[in-house]
Amino acid sequence: MKKINTGIYIHIPFCESRCHYCDFCSSIINEENVKKYFEYLQKEIDLYKDILKNRVIDSIFIGGGTPSSVDEKYIGEILEKLNNFEISKDAEISIESNPNSLSLKKLRAYKSFGINRISIGAQSFNDDILKDIGRVHNKSQILKAVENVNAAGIKNFNLDLMLALPNQKMEDIYESIEEVKKLKSTHISYYSLILEEGTVLYDRYKNNDKAFADEKKDREMYHYVVNSLEALGYKQYEISNFAKEGYECRHNLKYWKLKDYISFGLSASSNISNTRYTNYYNFLDYYEKIDENKKPIGFKEDLSIDDRLNEFIIMGIRLNEGINVNEINERFNIDFEKKYRSAIKKNIESGLLEKKDDNYKLTTLGRDLSNSVELDFFI
């Protein structure tokens, strides 16, 4: 039987402090908690032996939280545990990091563990903005982190950046693009700020929205970023993601193309065939289930064909290549153009969608109004 290519996600829920826009499942770092958590991560991986033995791991993504905030030995132990299973020779192995915790020593250790892609949470090159959004690093530490990545011989690295941050001006976006030009990363993720309820910035916005970009300013920043990165040789392949040729994030493409991935750790979500499940968000529940020799799954659902079809369209429409008619027809046994005739017609006539060869893809305007397009295709 042919083994199934599968991605692995490892969630590290520890940070040095909580950023003012963050609503992710994370905890302030504590060495005793970290040690215990990684012991349980290894136990959880053992619970998936029977599933993993029939799979080839072709991508690993260590995210958080801030994985680089914990001692590198823990990262090495987890990757050593995964080496008990079949990992493809060309597997993409990524880790998220903060600039201030990305020492040359740590990066050399990462490389020795097999990590070949670093994602650096830069967010901005403006020290005042970084402080305002609760980041614990500054511009000089971003530059030093990139210097260390290069010195460690890791060629594939991403810069995470944000736009529409409070008090952010177009001049700040210009500066970020100039720094990108100098730093020569292989990948850029550039996200608009999303105000999540329960965060510091959400509360600030409710009290005074004047410091925040309106939709017009957000789009002005976004279009400048898209055009500038394209001019620098970064191909946009998803609404917020840009890569040099051949450096698209293979792990994230699994999410967008509904491929199989298994996730470990607190709050981590997995997708296997037509089943989606998410681990407990609470440390006590997570530990308790593993102590019972059970997978720490807090929520599980078997998705219908219509559920998967909706997801495939919603995720696929975000990709610049769009939705391939032949692929969706074969995967779901449908006639896409017949089933969605009215939605296709409406969005083409509105200038939001176009057909190129066998692919339906968003136009430039469509990427600004992607949520509206997605709703028209929702069953």
Secondary structure, DSSP 4 states (H G I P E B T S, - for coil): -PPEEEEEEEEE-EESS--TT--SS-EE--HHHHHHHHHHHHHHHHTTHHHHTTEEEEEEEEEES-GGGS-HHHHHHHHHHHTTS-EEEEEEEEEEE-GGG--HHHHHHHHHHT--EEEEEEE-S-HHHHHHTT-S--HHHHHHHHHHHHHTT--EEEEEEEES-TT--HHHHHHHHHHHHHH--SEEEEEE----TTSHHHHHHHH-GGGS--HHHHHHHHHHHHHHHHHTTPEEEETTEEESTT-S-HHHHHHHTT--EEEESTT-EEEETTEEEEE-SSHHHHHHHHHTTS--EEEEEEPPHHHHHHHHHHHHTTBTT-EEHHHHHHHHTS-HHHHTHHHHHHHHHTTSEEEETTEEEE-HHHHHTHHHHHHHH--
